[in-house]
Amino acid sequence: MEYENKLVLAPMVRVGTLPFRLLASDYGADITYAEEIVDHKMIKCERKVNECIGTTDFVEKGTDNVVFRTCNQERNRVVFQMGTSDAVRALKAAQIVCKDVAAVDINMGCPKSFSVSGGMGAALLTRPDLIHDILTTLRRNLDTPVTCKIRLLKSSQDTVELARRIEKIGVSALAVHGRKVADRPRDPAKWDEIADIVSTLSIPVIANGDVFEYDDFQRIKVATGASSVMVARAALWNASIFSPKGERHWEDVKQEYVRKVGFSCPCLANLNAI
């Protein structure tokens, strides 16, 4: 997996499923993060090849519940993002899926209560020793690239120090959301603090925050010096943001998405009637 000059689809819960990832890729996304899957859920799964629709499914044992679905078409660009608070459990979950994805990412930035209350997401930002334990365990036992996504800490210096510790572990890249845990989406992303991290590290940094149109990809790269750029909300609003040809009308994008859903979830193919 290469992380230089890439346009990246951010991980988004209930959004980053296979149809949406394929849609973003068709429009120009180079790397597509899947929605976060909690390790507890993943370790209950078994791998099944779905020959009917050409996908690889990770199904909760004893049920028909597909927890994670991927396909060969996205093998070299899909990133499996995991929510975890335990190194051993994280490794067990990653080993189930690692041969079917391009990289494994640890979520260290989600501020939502369901994540933080379980010691996952942004809760890890205050536990650097646990971060070290999780990432080191994955790095030592996986051939697949390991990355993580963080938020800004209370001070730029604190964030830089954490980023340096993470880099020393040997991760392949670091994604940085330019907001602090207490910030809301309406609060401006702090591109200058991302730049502080970029200037300190030698590994690729993926900048995330306030990318709303195609030209913003270049603006944030110039402002931060980041290797690549990640987009979330704007891609949700219109996945064609990744296209250098300009955004398509949302109705056209919607129809493309419905076709993707019909491919990866045949039982939902009747959505074409929308």
Backbone as a ProteinNet text record, in pm:
[ID]
protein_1_A
[PRIMARY]
MEYENKLVLAPMVRVGTLPFRLLASDYGADITYAEEIVDHKMIKCERKVNECIGTTDFVEKGTDNVVFRTCNQERNRVVFQMGTSDAVRALKAAQIVCKDVAAVDINMGCPKSFSVSGGMGAALLTRPDLIHDILTTLRRNLDTPVTCKIRLLKSSQDTVELARRIEKIGVSALAVHGRKVADRPRDPAKWDEIADIVSTLSIPVIANGDVFEYDDFQRIKVATGASSVMVARAALWNASIFSPKGERHWEDVKQEYVRKVGFSCPCLANLNAI
[TERTIARY]
84.7	0	88.4	64.1	137.1	49.2	111.4	35.6	74.1	140.8	180.7	81.2	35.2	-54.1	-179.9	-244.6	-366.1	-487.7	-600.7	-729.4	-796.2	-838.3	-877	-1019.5	-1099.3	-1232.2	-1219.5	-1271.4	-1261.1	-1352.8	-1319.6	-1410.1	-1533.2	-1650.7	-1775.3	-1871.6	-1914.4	-2004	-2135.8	-2182.3	-2306.6	-2301.6	-2185.9	-2171.9	-2068.3	-1953.8	-1842.6	-1854.1	-1969.4	-1989.9	-1938.8	-1938.7	-1883.6	-1942.9	-2074.2	-2127.2	-2073	-2066.1	-2018.9	-1869.5	-1793	-1649.3	-1623.2	-1697.2	-1681.1	-1721.6	-1826.9	-1872.2	-1764.4	-1708.9	-1603.9	-1483	-1449.7	-1336.3	-1360.5	-1480.2	-1513.6	-1495.3	-1520.7	-1509.3	-1366.8	-1277.2	-1138.9	-1070.1	-1139	-1074.5	-968.2	-847	-736.4	-734.9	-776.1	-779.9	-917.1	-981.7	-1114.8	-1116.7	-1145.2	-1156.8	-1296.5	-1302.6	-1432.3	-1481.9	-1609.7	-1662.9	-1596.7	-1583.1	-1519.9	-1595.9	-1521.4	-1576.8	-1509.1	-1587.5	-1531.9	-1475.6	-1360.6	-1292.6	-1380.6	-1460.2	-1549.4	-1638.5	-1685	-1774.5	-1698.9	-1578.2	-1502.2	-1455.6	-1419.5	-1366.6	-1476.1	-1600.6	-1711.5	-1743.2	-1664.3	-1694.8	-1611	-1663.8	-1590.1	-1593.7	-1487.8	-1473.7	-1548.2	-1629.7	-1704	-1696	-1666.9	-1665.7	-1806.8	-1860.7	-1995	-1982.8	-1987.4	-1968.3	-2083.6	-2198	-2315.1	-2291.6	-2228.7	-2206.9	-2058.1	-1970.2	-1827.4	-1766.2	-1814.3	-1760	-1700.8	-1622.1	-1572.7	-1642.5	-1716.5	-1798.4	-1743.5	-1750.4	-1714.4	-1843.1	-1890.3	-2024.7	-2018.9	-2105.8	-2113.1	-2156.1	-2077.4	-2101.7	-2241.9	-2306.6	-2439.4	-2551.1	-2516.6	-2617.3	-2591.6	-2677	-2657.1	-2608.3	-2567.9	-2528.8	-2389	-2382.4	-2254.4	-2199.3	-2090	-2028.8	-1939.4	-1869.1	-1781.3	-1780.7	-1795.3	-1797.5	-1698.4	-1620.8	-1526.2	-1523.6	-1439.1	-1429.1	-1291.5	-1255.9	-1123.5	-1100.4	-1207.2	-1196.5	-1133	-1151.1	-1096.9	-981.5	-932.8	-832.3	-711.9	-665.7	-542.6	-563.3	-685.9	-708.6	-798.6	-864	-955	-878.2	-912.1	-850.5	-955.8	-922.1	-1011.9	-984.5	-1082.3	-1062.1	-1129	-1053.6	-1097.8	-1109.1	-1212.9	-1224.7	-1178.1	-1086.2	-1030.3	-974.4	-962.5	-896.2	-807.1	-777.3	-699.7	-612.6	-482.8	-388.2	-412.9	-437.8	-457.2	-583.3	-689.2	-815.6	-803.4	-731.9	-711.3	-638.4	-536.9	-462.1	-549.2	-626.6	-713.9	-811.7	-868.1	-962.6	-891.1	-774	-699.9	-656.8	-620.5	-574.9	-686.5	-810.2	-922.8	-938.1	-906.3	-937.3	-815.3	-697.4	-581.3	-542	-568.7	-527.7	-622.9	-732.2	-831	-838.7	-749.2	-751.1	-610.6	-602.2	-473	-400.5	-476.3	-416	-516.1	-462.3	-545	-519	-626.9	-616.2	-685.1	-623.8	-683.7	-745.8	-872.7	-946.2	-904.8	-840.8	-801.1	-856.8	-961.6	-1012	-1160.1	-1237.1	-1382	-1418.8	-1493.3	-1528.7	-1665.8	-1734.2	-1868.9	-1867.7	-1974.1	-1979.1	-1969.9	-2032.9	-2030	-1888.2	-1802.9	-1664.6	-1578.4	-1589.1	-1506.2	-1539.1	-1667.7	-1707.9	-1648	-1614.4	-1552.6	-1401.1	-1347	-1201.9	-1141.5	-1226.8	-1180.4	-1177.1	-1145.4	-1149.5	-1064.3	-1123	-1048.7	-1002.1	-1062.3	-1017.8	-872.4	-826.4	-688.2	-587.8	-630.6	-538.6	-475.1	-541.7	-487.5	-415.8	-400.5	-334.4	-223.7	-115.9	-8.5	55.4	58.5	116.6	30.4	-101.2	-192.1	-183.4	-172.2	-150.7	-27.2	80.4	205.7	185.5	113.3	89.9	10.4	-95.8	-181.4	-106.4	-45.9	20.9	143.8	218.8	336.2	296.4	191.1	143.2	101.6	31.6	-10.3	109.6	200.5	317.8	403.1	418.4	504.8	443.3	311.6	244.9	172.6	168.7	100.1	197.1	175.4	249.1	177.4	52	-29.2	11.4	16	46.1	-50.4	4.1	-75.2	-67.8	-183.3	-189.9	-284.5	-295.9	-396.9	-442.8	-557.7	-617.4	-641.2	-587.9	-598.5	-667.2	-697.7	-741	-631.5	-651.3	-558	-577.4	-468.4	-474.9	-490.3	-483.5	-510.1	-411.4	-287.2	-188.4	-120.3	-69.2	0	121.7	191.4	309.2	273.1	160.2	116.1	87	22	-10	116.7	210.7	337.2	411.2	413.7	483	417.7	283.9	215	244.2	240.5	267.6	408.2	502.7	639.4	645.9	574.8	573.5	512.8	406.3	340.8	433.6	502.3	593.8	701.9	754.9	862.8	819.6	690.7	639.6	652.8	651.2	668.5	542.3	443.6	321.8	354.8	272	297.3	253.7	155.1	105.4	23	1.8	-78.9	-181.4	-309.3	-415.4	-447.4	-462.1	-487.1	-610.4	-711	-828.8	-795.2	-805.1	-762	-857.7	-921	-1006.4	-974.8	-1006.7	-987.5	-1113.5	-1103.5	-1214.8	-1340.7	-1324.4	-1440.4	-1496.1	-1422.3	-1468.2	-1586.4	-1667.6	-1781.3	-1752.5	-1827.2	-1800.1	-1805	-1884.1	-1892.9	-1768.3	-1687.4	-1564.5	-1459.7	-1389.7	-1291.4	-1181	-1143	-1030	-901.4	-811.1	-685.7	-575.2	-572.2	-472.8	-331	-313.8	-179.4	-123.2	-211.2	-163.6	-133	-202.4	-164.4	-26.6	-2.2	127.8	240.2	214.4	315.6	355.6	258.1	285.4	364.2	319.1	384.7	532.1	561.5	699.5	791.2	731.8	810.5	833.7	738.6	743.2	806.6	854.5	907.1	811.8	714.8	615.7	506.3	431.3	322.3	215	166.6	55.7	-62.3	-178.7	-301.8	-382.9	-403.1	-474.3	-624.4	-699.4	-844.9	-908.8	-1009.2	-1082.4	-1106.8	-1233.8	-1275.7	-1234.6	-1253.4	-1239.2	-1380.9	-1425.6	-1564.4	-1581.6	-1472.9	-1478.5	-1342.9	-1339.4	-1218.5	-1095.4	-1108.1	-992.8	-936.2	-1018.7	-970.7	-863.4	-861.4	-756.8	-618.8	-604	-475.7	-452.4	-559.1	-543.2	-489.8	-545.8	-502	-363.2	-332.1	-196.7	-92.5	-120.9	-27.9	-15.9	-129.3	-130.7	-62.6	-72.1	-19.8	108.5	131.1	244.6	217.3	92.2	56.4	79.7	103.6	125.9	-2.9	-112.6	-241.2	-352.3	-473.1	-586	-705.9	-774	-891.4	-1015.3	-1126.3	-1251.8	-1362.9	-1451.2	-1562.4	-1696.4	-1741.7	-1877.4	-1905.6	-1811.4	-1836.2	-1855	-1784.7	-1802.5	-1939.4	-1985.3	-2118.8	-2225	-2204.8	-2300.6	-2297.8	-2178.3	-2165.8	-2031.9	-2038.1	-1915.9	-1832.4	-1890.4	-1813.8	-1717	-1705	-1605.4	-1465	-1444.1	-1312	-1277.6	-1373.9	-1352.7	-1289.6	-1177.9	-1116.4	-1200.8	-1300.5	-1387.5	-1498.6	-1505.9	-1610.5	-1722.9	-1794.9	-1901.7	-2018.6	-2073.9	-2194.1	-2317	-2430.6	-2552.8	-2581.8	-2632.3	-2652	-2750.2	-2844.3	-2938.5	-2864.7	-2770.1	-2691.1	-2606.6	-2549.5	-2465.9	-2551.4	-2671.4	-2762.1	-2794	-2820.9	-2852.9	-2733.4	-2614.1	-2493.7	-2481.3	-2510.4	-2502.5	-2603.4	-2723	-2826.6	-2783.7	-2716.9	-2668.1	-2560.3	-2475.3	-2373	-2437.2	-2540.8	-2612.6	-2672.7	-2727.4	-2785.7	-2683	-2558.2	-2449.8	-2408.8	-2387	-2329.4	-2434.8	-2560	-2670	-2791.8	-2792.5	-2901.3	-3039.6	-3050.2	-3179.8	-3235	-3145.2	-3188.8	-3200.3	-3191.5	-3191.8	-3318.2	-3427.4	-3550.8	-3541	-3426.7	-3406.6	-3398.4	-3376.6	-3371.8	-3502.4	-3605.2	-3735.3	-3745	-3641.1	-3645.9	-3650.9
-119.2	0	124.5	213.2	339.5	451.8	547.3	653.6	792.9	801.7	930.5	976.6	1100.6	1162.6	1080.7	1040.1	960.6	1039.4	1013.1	1064	950.5	979.8	873.6	893.5	788.2	788.4	755	841.5	822.1	710.1	650.4	551.2	620.7	571.1	629	516.8	513.8	410.1	414.5	298.3	277.8	337.9	386.2	443.3	367.3	339	281.8	134.2	91.7	-46.9	-67.8	-191.7	-223.7	-141	-125.7	-46.6	95.6	160.5	298	306.9	210.6	210	193.5	104	84.2	209.5	275	398.4	506.4	525.2	625.9	594.5	467.8	427	456.7	430.9	459.2	607.3	692.3	835.8	888.4	803.4	847.7	828	773.5	747.9	639.4	667	571.6	470.5	514.2	429.4	446.6	335.6	342.6	269.4	343.9	285.1	227	108.1	50.9	114.3	99.4	147.7	71.1	136.2	72.7	-52.5	-159.4	-282.7	-307.2	-329.5	-353	-494.3	-509	-638.9	-749.3	-715.6	-816	-879.6	-798.8	-847	-932.9	-887.7	-956.2	-1094.2	-1110.6	-1240.5	-1346.7	-1305.7	-1401.1	-1444.4	-1395.6	-1419.3	-1531.1	-1584.6	-1678.6	-1629.4	-1660	-1614.3	-1707	-1649.5	-1728.1	-1661.7	-1739.7	-1688.5	-1697.6	-1584.9	-1578.5	-1584.6	-1703.8	-1721.8	-1663.2	-1647.7	-1595.3	-1452.5	-1370.1	-1229.9	-1193.5	-1291.8	-1267.6	-1185.9	-1205.4	-1131.7	-1227.2	-1170.2	-1243.4	-1185.9	-1268.3	-1223.1	-1274.9	-1190.4	-1230.5	-1229.5	-1352.3	-1373.5	-1417	-1358.1	-1396.5	-1542.1	-1619.8	-1764.2	-1793.8	-1889.8	-1931	-1840.9	-1741.4	-1647.8	-1621.7	-1540.5	-1494.7	-1350	-1298.6	-1158.7	-1133.3	-1059.8	-1025.5	-901.7	-920.1	-810.5	-725.4	-791.6	-719.8	-792.5	-714.1	-772	-696.9	-772.4	-712.2	-794.5	-754.8	-828.4	-804.3	-886.2	-875.5	-740.1	-679.1	-551.1	-442.9	-452	-349.2	-400.6	-519.2	-583.7	-495.6	-419	-342	-200.1	-166.5	-31.3	-23	-131.2	-123.4	-136.4	-50.6	-52.5	-97.5	-200	-249.8	-170.2	-88.9	-14.2	-83.9	-92.7	-166.9	-77.6	-102.4	-43	-144.5	-106.8	-201.4	-129.1	-203.7	-151.8	-259.1	-361.7	-473.7	-531.3	-546.2	-588.9	-731.4	-822.3	-963	-979.6	-913.3	-922.1	-856.6	-745.9	-677.2	-767	-835.7	-925.3	-1040.5	-1096.5	-1207.8	-1164.5	-1044.3	-993.1	-963.6	-901.9	-865.3	-987.9	-1094.6	-1215.8	-1281	-1257	-1313	-1247.8	-1120.2	-1042.5	-994.8	-1002.8	-932.1	-974.3	-1097	-1142.2	-1095.8	-1034.1	-988.9	-837.6	-766	-619.8	-567.3	-438.3	-377.4	-330.6	-299.7	-251.9	-267.2	-264.8	-268.2	-138.4	-69	59.5	52.8	117.3	124.2	261.9	263.2	386.7	444.2	560.5	629.2	770.8	794.9	930.8	947.9	839.7	853.2	904.8	1018.2	1074	1030.1	945.8	905.1	822.3	834.6	770.2	618.5	559.2	413.4	361.4	444.2	404.1	434.6	556.8	600.1	521.3	490.8	418.6	278.4	224.9	93.1	99.2	217.9	234.4	239	255.2	256	398.9	411.8	541.8	644.8	763.8	874.7	845.1	746.6	710.8	664.8	611.5	563.9	678.6	797.1	909.6	943.8	909.2	937.1	816.2	712.9	590	548.5	624.3	596.2	459.3	408.6	275.6	167.4	184.3	88.4	100.4	222.8	242.5	165.1	179.8	110.2	-40.7	-90.5	-234.5	-287.4	-218.4	-263.4	-259.8	-146.7	-132	-222	-236.4	-323.4	-468.2	-510.4	-648.5	-676	-582.2	-599.7	-598.5	-505.6	-493.3	-620.2	-679.1	-796.7	-923.5	-924.8	-1049.7	-1047.3	-931.5	-921.4	-881.4	-935.3	-889.7	-772.5	-755	-646.8	-513.3	-404.8	-273.4	-237.5	-173.3	-130.6	21.7	85.9	231	265.8	395.6	438.8	579.4	616.1	747.8	813.4	934.7	1004.6	1139.8	1202.1	1341.2	1423.3	1554.1	1643	1635.8	1649.2	1655.3	1800.6	1824.6	1958.8	2061.4	2022.3	2114.8	2050.5	2133.1	2082	2001	2044.6	1972	1832	1819.6	1687.5	1595.5	1650	1568.7	1524.4	1616.1	1584.1	1474.5	1483.8	1382.3	1245.5	1242.4	1115.1	1061.2	1147.9	1105.7	1047.5	1107.8	1055.1	915.1	893.8	761	657.3	698	606.9	574.7	674.8	652.8	551.4	559.6	470.3	323.9	300.3	162.8	98.4	181.4	128.3	120.9	203.6	205.5	259.3	222.6	261.9	404	453.2	589.1	629.1	760.1	813.5	909.9	882.8	975.1	1066.3	1195.8	1294.2	1376	1366.1	1452.4	1582	1693.4	1820.9	1886.2	1806.8	1857.6	1784.2	1849.9	1788.5	1711	1630.9	1544.5	1625.9	1740.2	1821.4	1903.3	1913.6	1992.3	1925.9	2007.8	1960.5	1981	1914.5	1929.5	2073.6	2159.1	2299.9	2380	2328.4	2397.1	2379.1	2484.8	2474	2374.1	2296.6	2204.8	2285.4	2238.8	2311	2255.2	2305	2258.2	2289.1	2399.5	2435	2332.1	2270.7	2169.4	2037.6	2010	1894.5	1919.2	2042.4	2078	2057.6	2085.7	2063.9	1916.9	1829.1	1684.6	1643.4	1689.9	1654.7	1693.7	1811.7	1861.7	1781.4	1702.6	1626.5	1482.2	1425.8	1283.5	1258.6	1135.5	1093.3	997.5	941.4	854	938.7	881.7	957.5	996.9	1119.2	1167.5	1196	1145.5	1167.3	1273.8	1387.4	1499.5	1486.1	1513.7	1499.8	1620.4	1680.3	1789.3	1906.2	1940	2055.2	2044.1	1927.4	1908.8	1896.1	1998.2	2003.8	2002.1	2023.3	2018.5	1970.8	1936.8	1875.2	1963.8	2093.2	2182.4	2185.6	2146.5	2145	2038.3	1935.7	1834.5	1899.2	1984.8	2051.7	2158.8	2227.7	2333.6	2278.1	2168	2113.6	2051	1997.7	1943.7	2053.6	2164.6	2277.2	2334.7	2346.8	2408.2	2321.7	2190.3	2100.6	2028.6	2013.4	1933.8	1785.2	1747.1	1605.8	1528.2	1397.7	1310.7	1286.6	1270.3	1238.2	1307.8	1301.1	1373.2	1280.2	1290.1	1207.7	1296.2	1246.2	1321.4	1231.6	1291.6	1216.4	1275	1381	1433.4	1469.1	1533.3	1575.1	1455.7	1345.2	1223.6	1161.9	1173.7	1124.7	1203.7	1334.2	1418.8	1390.8	1368.4	1342.6	1272.5	1142.9	1063.4	1104.7	1181.4	1223.2	1337.1	1374.7	1474.4	1429.8	1300.3	1248	1266	1304.6	1313.4	1446.5	1442.5	1566.7	1633.4	1560.9	1616.5	1703	1705.8	1783.8	1696.3	1745.9	1668.6	1648.1	1528.5	1499.6	1534.5	1547	1576	1462	1497.2	1395.7	1287.1	1319.3	1217.2	1109.9	1151.1	1054.9	968	1031.4	958	858	900.3	811.2	686.5	703.6	589.2	494.5	552	468.4	388.1	452.9	384.1	269.7	295.4	191.1	70	95	-16.3	-95	-25.2	-93.1	-177.8	-124.9	-199.5	-325.6	-313.3	-429.4	-536.5	-493.7	-589.4	-661.7	-586.6	-647.1	-697	-654.8	-699.9	-727.4	-838.9	-865.5	-856.2	-889	-884.6	-743	-643.4	-503.6	-442.8	-526.8	-476.9	-400.2	-425.7	-354.5	-205.7	-163.1	-21.3	56.7	-14.2	53.8	125.5	88.9	151.3	288.3	324.4	454	569
0	0	0	-94.5	-102.2	-46.7	20.4	85	36	-76.8	-131.3	-237.9	-223.8	-323.1	-348.7	-240.6	-251.6	-203.5	-267.9	-222.2	-145.3	-23.7	69.2	119.6	112.6	172.4	320.5	405.5	550.1	597.4	712.1	771.4	827.4	793.4	843.1	879.1	1005.4	1054.3	977.9	937.9	863	723.5	680.8	547.7	465.5	526.2	451	420.5	372	332.7	190.1	144.8	13.7	-99.7	-111	-223.5	-226	-109.8	-106.6	-135.4	-88.1	-115.5	-264.5	-329	-472.8	-549.6	-503.7	-567.5	-558.9	-438.8	-420	-506.7	-516.7	-598.6	-745.7	-792.5	-932.2	-964.8	-866.6	-889.2	-867.3	-814.7	-803.4	-670.5	-571.3	-442.5	-459.1	-411.4	-424.2	-310.8	-192.8	-73.6	-10.4	26.3	85.3	218.9	323.6	457.7	475.2	529.7	564.3	693.3	720.7	847.6	962.2	1075.9	1191.3	1234.6	1256.6	1312.2	1446.4	1549.7	1682.7	1689.7	1755	1760.3	1818.7	1920.4	1981.2	1875.9	1782.3	1677.3	1577	1540.8	1436.4	1479.1	1603.9	1647.7	1654.7	1638.8	1634.9	1491.6	1396.3	1255.6	1193.8	1086.7	1004.1	859.7	787.8	650	555.6	468.2	370.6	233.7	132.3	-4.2	-60	-101.7	-157.5	-309.4	-362.9	-507.1	-588.3	-527.5	-598.4	-647	-563.1	-601	-604.6	-584	-598	-486.6	-364.3	-250.6	-147.8	-58.4	57.3	178.6	248.4	360.5	492.9	593	728.7	808.5	834.9	886.3	1032.4	1113.2	1254.1	1264.3	1333.8	1342.7	1396.5	1330.7	1373	1325.4	1243.5	1192.5	1044.1	984.9	847.3	845.1	959.6	972.2	915.9	805.1	743.8	814.5	886.5	961.6	872	780.1	687.7	554.7	446.5	311.9	224.1	147.5	55.5	-72.3	-167.2	-293.2	-353.8	-451.1	-512.2	-578.2	-625.3	-694.3	-607.2	-475.2	-386.5	-300	-331.8	-245.8	-218.1	-314.9	-299.6	-247.5	-209.3	-159.7	-36.6	2.2	115.7	247	340.9	474.1	574.8	649.7	754.2	881	924.8	1048.2	1165.4	1273.5	1389.4	1512.3	1590.5	1722.1	1824.4	1909.4	2006.1	2126.7	2235.8	2355.7	2416.6	2334.7	2385.7	2274.4	2300.8	2197.3	2150.1	2242.6	2206.7	2124	2166.9	2093.2	1956.2	1950	1822.2	1723.8	1771.3	1684.3	1634.7	1724.1	1685.8	1577.4	1591.6	1491.9	1360.2	1368	1246.8	1168.1	1237.4	1168.6	1088.5	1125.3	1052.1	914.7	906.5	786.8	708.3	766.9	711.2	569.4	531.8	398.6	288.6	326.2	228.3	216.5	285.9	282.1	256.9	223.1	193.1	317.9	423.5	547.6	661.5	783.7	904	981	1016.4	1084.1	1219.8	1319.6	1452.1	1471.8	1509.2	1533.5	1668.8	1665.7	1788	1790.4	1713.4	1703.9	1726.4	1726.8	1740.3	1879.4	1887.6	2017.9	2068.8	1991.8	2029.6	2157.8	2235.9	2367.5	2358.8	2254.7	2243.5	2226.8	2165.5	2144.2	2266.2	2315.5	2428.6	2555	2576.5	2698.3	2702.8	2586.7	2581.1	2577.7	2601.2	2601.7	2462.9	2361.7	2223	2169	2040.1	1974.6	2045.5	2069.3	2128.5	2271.1	2336.7	2471.4	2471.3	2359.1	2350.1	2349.9	2312.9	2302.9	2436.8	2545.9	2679.3	2738.2	2656.1	2704.5	2606.8	2600.8	2504.5	2522.3	2642.9	2664	2600.3	2609	2545.4	2393.6	2343.6	2200.5	2155.6	2230.7	2197.4	2197.9	2295.7	2308.4	2189.1	2153.9	2043.2	1910.9	1879.9	1750.2	1739.1	1846.6	1844.1	1822.9	1889	1873.5	1729.3	1668.6	1530.1	1435.4	1456	1368.6	1372	1488.4	1503.6	1445.6	1432.4	1395.2	1261.5	1195.8	1067.3	957.6	838.6	720.7	654.7	688.5	633.2	696	618.8	676.6	789.3	892.7	1008.7	1018.2	1034.9	1048.2	1162.4	1191.7	1287.6	1252.6	1306.1	1282.9	1417.8	1434.8	1561.9	1544.4	1657.6	1662.2	1729.8	1728.5	1795.5	1946.6	2020.2	2166	2210.3	2340.7	2393.2	2341.1	2321.5	2267.1	2147.5	2058	1941.2	1981.9	2086	2133.1	2179.1	2250.6	2297.2	2178.7	2075.5	1958.1	1886.3	1872	1805.8	1881.6	2012.8	2093.1	2077	2075.6	2054.3	1915.5	1814.7	1677.2	1664.8	1733.1	1730.3	1790.4	1900.6	1964.1	1870.3	1802	1708.3	1591.4	1540.1	1428.1	1464.3	1586.3	1628.9	1632.5	1644	1646	1509.3	1404.2	1269.5	1187.3	1220	1137.7	999.6	903.2	764.1	734.2	807.7	787	907.9	920.6	1030.2	972.9	997.1	956.5	1074.2	1045.7	1151.8	1118.9	1205.9	1194.6	1267.5	1196.8	1250.7	1348.1	1431.6	1538.5	1668.4	1779.6	1910.4	1948.5	2051.8	2090.2	2119.6	2184.4	2222.5	2106.8	1997.3	1882.5	1813.7	1755.1	1677.7	1529.5	1441.1	1297.5	1248.4	1314.4	1272	1308.3	1400.5	1438.9	1329.1	1291.7	1182.7	1214.9	1116.4	1133.1	1143.8	1227.6	1254.2	1163.9	1041.7	945.6	993.1	1067.3	1113.3	1210.8	1289.2	1383.5	1312.5	1204.6	1122.4	1062.7	1018.7	961.4	1062.4	1190.5	1294.2	1300.7	1284.3	1287.2	1163.3	1048.2	921.8	924.1	977.3	977	1067.8	1156.8	1254	1211	1136.8	1104.2	967.8	951.4	821.3	751.1	824.8	762.5	698.2	603.6	541.3	642.8	631.3	712.7	620.6	659.2	583.3	655.6	590.5	652.7	632.1	739.4	735.9	806.3	741	804.3	712.3	690.7	610.5	464.5	406.8	262.7	207.4	135.5	91.9	-59.7	-134	-279.4	-330.6	-459.6	-514.3	-496.4	-515.3	-502.5	-360.9	-262.8	-124.2	-101.6	-185.6	-172.4	-184.6	-283.4	-302.7	-196.9	-156	-56	76	122	249.9	238.2	121.7	102.3	110	45.8	47.9	188.7	258.2	390.7	496.1	480.8	584.1	544.9	414.9	369.7	375.9	401.2	415.2	286.1	301.7	186.6	109.3	182.5	121.2	197.4	142.2	200	211.9	326.3	355.2	363.8	312.9	317.4	370.6	451.7	510.5	467.2	536.4	513.6	368.4	302.6	164.4	72.1	102.5	23.3	49.5	173.7	207.2	131.4	122.1	50.6	-98.9	-152.8	-296.6	-321.7	-348.6	-364.5	-484.3	-575.1	-691.8	-660.5	-532.7	-493.3	-532.7	-546.9	-581.3	-729.4	-808.4	-952.9	-993.9	-1066.1	-1115.8	-1223.4	-1274.5	-1377.6	-1319.4	-1186.1	-1121.6	-1069.5	-971.7	-910.1	-1006	-999.8	-1076.3	-991.9	-1056.2	-983.2	-886.8	-769	-666.4	-708.7	-797.2	-845	-925.2	-1007.9	-1084.9	-991.6	-890.8	-794.7	-717	-681.4	-608.5	-689.5	-817.4	-901.7	-915.5	-923.8	-927.1	-798.4	-687	-557.8	-549.9	-595.8	-593.1	-675.1	-787.5	-869.1	-793.8	-720.4	-640.7	-531.7	-470.3	-367.1	-427.1	-545.5	-612	-641.1	-668.2	-694.4	-566.7	-459.3	-338.7	-240.7	-259.7	-172.9	-261.3	-332.7	-426.8	-366.2	-235.8	-171.4	-163.8	-183.4	-179.3	-318.6	-418.5	-556.2	-589.3	-516.2	-544.1	-511.9	-451.4	-427	-558.4	-668.4	-797.1	-828	-755	-776.7	-710.1	-627.8	-558.3	-658.3
[MASK]
++++++++++++++++++++++++++++++++++++++++++++++++++++++++++++++++++++++++++++++++++++++++++++++++++++++++++++++++++++++++++++++++++++++++++++++++++++++++++++++++++++++++++++++++++++++++++++++++++++++++++++++++++++++++++++++++++++++++++++++++++++++++++++++++++++++++++++++++++

